[in-house]
Amino acid sequence: MIGKMIGPFRVIGQLDNVGVGEVYLAEDTRVGRRVALKLVAAGLKSNTTVVRRFERQTQNAVALAHPHLAEVYEAGTFEARPFIAMEYVAGRTLAQKLAAAGPMNHREVARVAEAVADALGYAHGLGLLHGGLK
């Protein structure tokens, strides 16, 4: 996928494989910003249950605007695979941080928990439930 164009997005590298999808780092060639590009896995593009769930999650994500949630820029289809382009947040995952630095102190834990609870509270206030936190 590296080097491929998915609409206006040039794939730079792979970030992760998540559940039923693949996540890539890409550049929006129109504005020169980096984005996280999530696509339904190629082997699942014909699975209507997976595609419908991905599309529903995309619709829900588009409705959210919160400082602790990645902003959604665009959604589309590439080679019959739905995709979503969203804000790329550079840095380490919580798991990577813990592996590198060990356990967090109670203040750090409280700060992270407060940010997550704030974002979840916002989404729940809109009637949306999250099936898995990352």
C-alpha positions as CSV (number, residue, x, y, z in Angstrom):
1,M,0.0,0.0,0.0
2,I,2.9,2.4,0.6
3,G,3.0,5.0,-2.2
4,K,-0.6,4.2,-3.3
5,M,-3.0,7.1,-3.8
6,I,-6.4,6.6,-2.1
7,G,-8.3,9.5,-3.4
8,P,-6.2,12.5,-2.5
9,F,-4.3,10.6,0.2
10,R,-0.8,9.2,-0.5
11,V,0.0,6.3,1.8
12,I,3.3,6.8,3.7
13,G,3.3,3.8,6.0
14,Q,1.3,1.3,8.0
15,L,0.4,2.2,11.5
16,D,-1.7,-0.7,12.7
17,N,-4.0,-3.6,12.0
18,V,-7.2,-3.2,14.0
19,G,-10.0,-5.7,14.2
20,V,-11.4,-5.7,10.8
21,G,-9.3,-3.0,9.3
22,E,-5.9,-1.6,8.4
23,V,-4.7,1.8,9.5
24,Y,-2.1,3.8,7.5
25,L,-0.3,7.0,7.8
26,A,-1.0,9.1,4.7
27,E,-0.6,12.6,3.4
28,D,-3.6,14.6,2.2
29,T,-1.9,16.0,-1.0
30,R,-4.4,18.8,-1.3
31,V,-3.4,20.5,1.9
32,G,-0.1,18.8,2.9
33,R,-1.2,17.4,6.2
34,R,-0.8,13.9,7.6
35,V,-3.8,11.8,8.3
36,A,-4.6,8.4,9.7
37,L,-6.4,6.4,7.0
38,K,-8.5,3.4,8.2
39,L,-9.8,0.9,5.6
40,V,-11.8,-2.3,5.9
41,A,-9.4,-5.2,5.4
42,A,-9.2,-6.3,1.8
43,G,-10.3,-9.8,2.7
44,L,-13.5,-8.5,4.4
45,K,-14.7,-6.0,1.8
46,S,-17.4,-8.4,0.7
47,N,-18.6,-9.1,4.3
48,T,-21.8,-7.0,4.5
49,T,-21.9,-7.2,8.3
50,V,-18.4,-5.8,8.6
51,V,-19.0,-3.1,5.9
52,R,-22.3,-1.9,7.5
53,R,-20.7,-1.7,10.9
54,F,-17.7,0.2,9.6
55,E,-20.1,2.6,7.8
56,R,-22.2,3.1,10.9
57,Q,-19.1,3.8,13.0
58,T,-18.0,6.3,10.4
59,Q,-21.3,8.1,10.5
60,N,-21.1,8.2,14.3
61,A,-17.5,9.5,14.2
62,V,-18.4,12.3,11.8
63,A,-20.9,13.6,14.3
64,L,-18.3,14.0,17.1
65,A,-16.3,17.1,17.7
66,H,-14.4,17.0,21.0
67,P,-10.8,17.9,21.9
68,H,-10.0,14.4,23.1
69,L,-11.3,12.7,20.0
70,A,-9.6,12.5,16.6
71,E,-11.4,14.7,14.0
72,V,-12.8,13.0,10.9
73,Y,-11.9,14.7,7.7
74,E,-13.4,12.5,5.0
75,A,-14.9,9.1,4.2
76,G,-15.0,7.3,0.9
77,T,-14.4,4.0,-0.9
78,F,-11.2,2.6,-2.4
79,E,-11.3,-0.6,-4.5
80,A,-14.7,-1.5,-3.0
81,R,-13.2,-0.9,0.5
82,P,-14.7,1.8,2.7
83,F,-12.2,4.2,4.3
84,I,-12.2,7.0,6.7
85,A,-9.5,9.7,6.9
86,M,-9.0,11.3,10.3
87,E,-6.7,13.4,12.3
88,Y,-3.3,11.9,12.8
89,V,-2.1,12.3,16.4
90,A,1.7,11.6,16.6
91,G,3.1,9.9,19.6
92,R,3.1,6.7,21.5
93,T,0.1,4.6,22.4
94,L,-0.6,4.1,26.1
95,A,0.7,0.5,25.8
96,Q,4.0,1.8,24.2
97,K,4.4,4.4,26.9
98,L,3.9,1.9,29.7
99,A,6.3,-0.6,28.0
100,A,9.0,2.1,27.7
101,A,8.6,4.0,31.0
102,G,6.8,1.5,33.3
103,P,3.8,2.3,35.4
104,M,2.4,5.8,35.6
105,N,2.1,7.7,38.8
106,H,-1.3,8.4,40.2
107,R,-1.4,11.9,38.8
108,E,-0.7,10.7,35.3
109,V,-3.4,7.9,35.6
110,A,-5.9,10.5,36.8
111,R,-5.1,12.8,33.9
112,V,-5.5,10.1,31.3
113,A,-8.7,8.7,32.9
114,E,-10.2,12.2,33.1
115,A,-9.6,12.8,29.4
116,V,-11.0,9.4,28.4
117,A,-14.1,9.9,30.7
118,D,-14.7,13.3,29.3
119,A,-14.7,12.1,25.7
120,L,-16.8,9.1,26.5
121,G,-19.3,11.3,28.5
122,Y,-19.6,13.6,25.4
123,A,-20.2,10.7,23.1
124,H,-22.7,9.1,25.5
125,G,-24.5,12.4,25.7
126,L,-25.1,12.1,22.0
127,G,-26.5,8.6,22.4
128,L,-23.3,6.9,21.1
129,L,-21.6,3.9,22.8
130,H,-18.0,2.9,22.1
131,G,-17.2,-0.7,21.6
132,G,-13.5,-0.6,22.2
133,L,-11.1,2.0,23.4
134,K,-7.7,2.6,21.8
